């Protein structure tokens, strides 16, 4: 089958490993695609309905066989689930469930490390869903500190950075681990192509303290759409695919099965091929380094190479498998508009397979974990043998990224 639309190559460079080692010249252009807040916001109660959301899936969740060994639970943060969602009308919906807490007080601010406790924006029960109004929406991010009457507080923000030029740019933290700790927000970010960031976007990233940019793309992708990053940000090119580039080989994209086969094979190769292991070794070492924070890591669509990076990182930190999968599948939400536009522009004959390539699906990520089991036996052995991480490395990673 001849090389298809150039945008296909930009959509999923991860599938290159599964397709062809032949360079497809010119085939990888990028996929088309404030001030201090008032603390006098008003909260409206939406009952006491629990919301598992993206913050976690309960205190008894297991990692379904994928997890690395974790230290004993301390349970200092009582929240088993908590999320913040910025709504289109400028309000914020917060949902949480805190075991053993009878009441939770909410404070808001634009700096996660300097949230004033002079004036709460809400108070509610230990399990609640509320909507907060009256806060400015011109800030880069609005942070909310949830303070329970028992146990430690938890600080969260809306996951999305709301960048029109990079819709899959989002916080990679904010998830609960199986032992009751939480992955910090505001430290690690995952994204799609950064080549189209505006000057305003760059200023925002600078204010957010982005210091390190890890680029998982191929040489030709990076050349076709160079990253736009703030001055002074350290750039690390960690090419997951290596010397291969995207072609279509013998894959038949006229069928959905053809696209699915491409994606599942690409996921497996990211796990076991040497370029991928070297790239992810660099990734883990970087995000564990306090001097590198804050870190953004990305590929072209921010869903496959970046998706495995996030899945592997969250699993290493002890986040339950169901939560890891939920984070992985969020790319379908954040890329929905751009994917629909891309799909409408391709020949109808290849749309079934093309849609499979544009998507993220459970079977894709599961194929990566299946490869871990087949090649390394356990996820912990993948980290240690496949990526060469030591116990010291993993302790540093958890110290840097976990709270509680």
PyMOL commands that set and color helices and strands:
alter all, ss='L'
color gray80, all
select helices_A, chain A and resi 6-11+13-19+199-207+219-224+256-272+274-287+290-292+305-316+321-334+336-345+348-358+362-376+379-386+391-401
alter helices_A, ss='H'
color red, helices_A
select strands_A, chain A and resi 42-45+79-86+92-98+103-109+122-125+127-133+143-148+154-157+170-171+182-183+188-191+212-215+234-237+295-298+402-403
alter strands_A, ss='S'
color yellow, strands_A
deselect
rebuild
show_as cartoon
